[in-house]
Amino acid sequence: MKKTTTASLTLASLFALAGCAAPGGAPQIDETHRRLLTLDAHLDTPVHFGRAGWDFGARHDPAVEVAQVDLGRMREGSLDGGFFAIFTDQGPLTPEGYAAARAHALARSQQIDTTLARHADRIGVATTAAEARRLDAAGKLVAFKSIENSYPLGDGAAAMTALAHFQRQGVRLAGIVHSKNNQFADSSTDKPTWNGLSPLGRDWVREMNRLGMVIDASHASDATVDQMLALSASPLLLSHSSSRTSYDHPRNIDDARIRRIAAGGGAICASTIYLSELKMGPQRAALFDRLEHIGTLAPAGQAALSRKWLALDAVEPLWQTSFEQYIASLKHLIAVAGIDHVCMGADFDGGGGLAGLDNVAHLPRITERLKADGMTNADLAKLWSGNLLRVLEAAENGASL
């Protein structure tokens, strides 16, 4: 894989300051975007942290590299940080399944810690909204940790013990479920088992509140969302979701629930996924499975997988969504929820991205487009981090440790 040196990163910065496109097609960053604290609520990039020979600190060439986020392109696109996800695919609801999932999640959490420590001069770990603001003021990037799918927590009282353990490990945001039902709740893309939350799922909501952790309702079924809204003492967050009005799919959320989440003080982080038909043929499905295990491949195998993924993108993109469709969807969320209740969560490195917005170096295009349509700097600040940090502070303030 092609990597850039420190010298080439400096050159990219000089291109940006000179008002030119940096190598790799990154847009010019105007001062409004550069001054904003910009956070993404859902970064699946830890899937790459265990890769042999792969450097999170480099600027990788998107023409040959499947990863969409690295420190070089975060600087290039002025993405100041976000929530790095501990993702675990859904497995069997058995003691053996829970044990394997727990081992995977703990290893992924450790990979995040190790990777961030390796680049501690450029990116810092945050566990509170105040810490994120302090890191930004000090000129550092910001890294929170999150859980996508609470399946690894296991069953019974041990699940609450495990949740508290992850909280002590720095996790501050957790999604209850992923694409299949688990022991806690029903997924939006599975047939109902619990008709919302299970009894253990209700305990999970209460424990999340007690620990001061933000509840992530992305992937949850409508009934699960309704019951979490009714039960949670803290606002809900959807870390990477779209409106069902923009594209009718159960993974998206309907406008009535968007309004209810907003009324409860929560926020919906605009995603790039499920704004058009998902092109998930057999070849793409096989590549997705291999991508989740890319850390087990030698560098040559990683490069081959990247080539196959990008070659398929060229003839059959995962999504047919245009940049203008994405902007229209984002504006719809703002119109329905209000500017105080929308945030950003593109789902990079987890299937997200679209033409013109295919890696984090392109994020300034969103600010540029919204500014052209008259959005104020104050509202841009809310959208890019203010609303997300407010929801985090609400959870912090509700903790009863």
Secondary structure in CASP SS format (residue, H / E / C, confidence):
PFRMAT SS
TARGET T0000
AUTHOR 0000-0000-0000
METHOD secondary structure of the structure
MODEL  1
M C 1.00
K C 1.00
K C 1.00
T C 1.00
T C 1.00
T H 1.00
A H 1.00
S H 1.00
L H 1.00
T H 1.00
L H 1.00
A H 1.00
S H 1.00
L H 1.00
F H 1.00
A H 1.00
L H 1.00
A C 1.00
G C 1.00
C C 1.00
A C 1.00
A E 1.00
P C 1.00
G C 1.00
G C 1.00
A E 1.00
P C 1.00
Q C 1.00
I C 1.00
D C 1.00
E H 1.00
T H 1.00
H H 1.00
R H 1.00
R H 1.00
L C 1.00
L C 1.00
T C 1.00
L E 1.00
D E 1.00
A E 1.00
H E 1.00
L E 1.00
D C 1.00
T H 1.00
P H 1.00
V H 1.00
H H 1.00
F C 1.00
G C 1.00
R C 1.00
A C 1.00
G C 1.00
W C 1.00
D C 1.00
F C 1.00
G C 1.00
A C 1.00
R C 1.00
H C 1.00
D C 1.00
P C 1.00
A C 1.00
V C 1.00
E C 1.00
V C 1.00
A C 1.00
Q C 1.00
V C 1.00
D C 1.00
L H 1.00
G H 1.00
R H 1.00
M H 1.00
R H 1.00
E H 1.00
G C 1.00
S C 1.00
L C 1.00
D C 1.00
G E 1.00
G E 1.00
F E 1.00
F E 1.00
A E 1.00
I E 1.00
F E 1.00
T C 1.00
D C 1.00
Q C 1.00
G C 1.00
P C 1.00
L C 1.00
T C 1.00
P H 1.00
E H 1.00
G H 1.00
Y H 1.00
A H 1.00
A H 1.00
A H 1.00
R H 1.00
A H 1.00
H H 1.00
A H 1.00
L H 1.00
A H 1.00
R H 1.00
S H 1.00
Q H 1.00
Q H 1.00
I H 1.00
D H 1.00
T H 1.00
T H 1.00
L H 1.00
A H 1.00
R H 1.00
H C 1.00
A C 1.00
D C 1.00
R C 1.00
I E 1.00
G E 1.00
V E 1.00
A C 1.00
T C 1.00
T C 1.00
A H 1.00
A H 1.00
E H 1.00
A H 1.00
R H 1.00
R H 1.00
L H 1.00
D H 1.00
A H 1.00
A C 1.00
G C 1.00
K C 1.00
L E 1.00
V E 1.00
A E 1.00
F E 1.00
K E 1.00
S E 1.00
I E 1.00
E E 1.00
N C 1.00
S C 1.00
Y H 1.00
P H 1.00
L H 1.00
G C 1.00
D C 1.00
G C 1.00
A H 1.00
A H 1.00
A H 1.00
M H 1.00
T H 1.00
A H 1.00
L H 1.00
A H 1.00
H H 1.00
F H 1.00
Q H 1.00
R H 1.00
Q C 1.00
G C 1.00
V E 1.00
R E 1.00
L E 1.00
A E 1.00
G E 1.00
I C 1.00
V C 1.00
H C 1.00
S C 1.00
K C 1.00
N C 1.00
N C 1.00
Q C 1.00
F C 1.00
A E 1.00
D C 1.00
S E 1.00
S C 1.00
T C 1.00
D C 1.00
K C 1.00
P C 1.00
T C 1.00
W C 1.00
N C 1.00
G C 1.00
L E 1.00
S C 1.00
P H 1.00
L H 1.00
G H 1.00
R H 1.00
D H 1.00
W H 1.00
V H 1.00
R H 1.00
E H 1.00
M H 1.00
N H 1.00
R H 1.00
L H 1.00
G C 1.00
M C 1.00
V E 1.00
I E 1.00
D E 1.00
A C 1.00
S C 1.00
H C 1.00
A E 1.00
S C 1.00
D H 1.00
A H 1.00
T H 1.00
V H 1.00
D H 1.00
Q H 1.00
M H 1.00
L H 1.00
A H 1.00
L H 1.00
S C 1.00
A C 1.00
S C 1.00
P C 1.00
L E 1.00
L E 1.00
L E 1.00
S E 1.00
H E 1.00
S E 1.00
S C 1.00
S E 1.00
R C 1.00
T C 1.00
S C 1.00
Y C 1.00
D C 1.00
H C 1.00
P C 1.00
R C 1.00
N C 1.00
I E 1.00
D C 1.00
D H 1.00
A H 1.00
R H 1.00
I H 1.00
R H 1.00
R H 1.00
I H 1.00
A H 1.00
A H 1.00
G C 1.00
G C 1.00
G C 1.00
A E 1.00
I E 1.00
C E 1.00
A E 1.00
S C 1.00
T C 1.00
I C 1.00
Y C 1.00
L C 1.00
S C 1.00
E C 1.00
L C 1.00
K C 1.00
M C 1.00
G C 1.00
P H 1.00
Q H 1.00
R H 1.00
A H 1.00
A H 1.00
L H 1.00
F H 1.00
D H 1.00
R H 1.00
L H 1.00
E H 1.00
H C 1.00
I H 1.00
G H 1.00
T H 1.00
L C 1.00
A C 1.00
P H 1.00
A H 1.00
G H 1.00
Q H 1.00
A H 1.00
A H 1.00
L H 1.00
S H 1.00
R H 1.00
K H 1.00
W H 1.00
L H 1.00
A H 1.00
L H 1.00
D H 1.00
A H 1.00
V H 1.00
E C 1.00
P C 1.00
L C 1.00
W C 1.00
Q C 1.00
T C 1.00
S C 1.00
F H 1.00
E H 1.00
Q H 1.00
Y H 1.00
I H 1.00
A H 1.00
S H 1.00
L H 1.00
K H 1.00
H H 1.00
L H 1.00
I H 1.00
A H 1.00
V H 1.00
A H 1.00
G C 1.00
I H 1.00
D H 1.00
H H 1.00
V E 1.00
C E 1.00
M E 1.00
G C 1.00
A C 1.00
D C 1.00
F C 1.00
D C 1.00
G C 1.00
G C 1.00
G C 1.00
G C 1.00
L E 1.00
A C 1.00
G C 1.00
L E 1.00
D C 1.00
N C 1.00
V H 1.00
A H 1.00
H H 1.00
L C 1.00
P H 1.00
R H 1.00
I H 1.00
T H 1.00
E H 1.00
R H 1.00
L H 1.00
K H 1.00
A H 1.00
D C 1.00
G C 1.00
M C 1.00
T C 1.00
N H 1.00
A H 1.00
D H 1.00
L H 1.00
A H 1.00
K H 1.00
L H 1.00
W H 1.00
S H 1.00
G H 1.00
N H 1.00
L H 1.00
L H 1.00
R H 1.00
V H 1.00
L H 1.00
E H 1.00
A H 1.00
A H 1.00
E H 1.00
N H 1.00
G H 1.00
A C 1.00
S C 1.00
L C 1.00
END
